[in-house]
Amino acid sequence: MLCALSIILSSVNKVIFMRLEVLSHIVIKFALGLFMLAQSLYHIVIYGSYISKLEMYLRSTEVLDNNLFQLVAPLFPFLEFALGLMLILEVYYKETIMMTVVIFCSITIIYFLTDYQMSNSLLMLLLSLLSIWLFVNRLYGHKYKKLSYL
């Protein structure tokens, strides 16, 4: 009797853990995508101000003295908008997560190298870690697809 009860409790704990893991993955994916959408829309709406702040920032630092970066940086809000939308809609999910990891990790490295505001640097570090977690756990749907009660 005790053995049967422990098996039942063990299976219930597994189901609860699987549901929490799937739910946390969905919530983090949606929050990350929503953050990317909101930030990119803000920069797109005030695009002139974004460009002037970017030029001022690029002039003030020597770390980013790269022509390729100066060409790509003005397109960043549009790329961020597309990635945020693709992340929420789960379109090309694996590629979107990989690109999100690359973008957030590179921004984090740039912020720490240029001694940017510590709060923004830590926020980018948190977003990098969350996107890495999403990338590592990107196959959550395949693990739980067989369970019809989820």
PyMOL commands that set and color helices and strands:
alter all, ss='L'
color gray80, all
select helices_A, chain A and resi 2-45+47-60+67-89+93-113+118-136+140-144
alter helices_A, ss='H'
color red, helices_A
deselect
rebuild
show_as cartoon
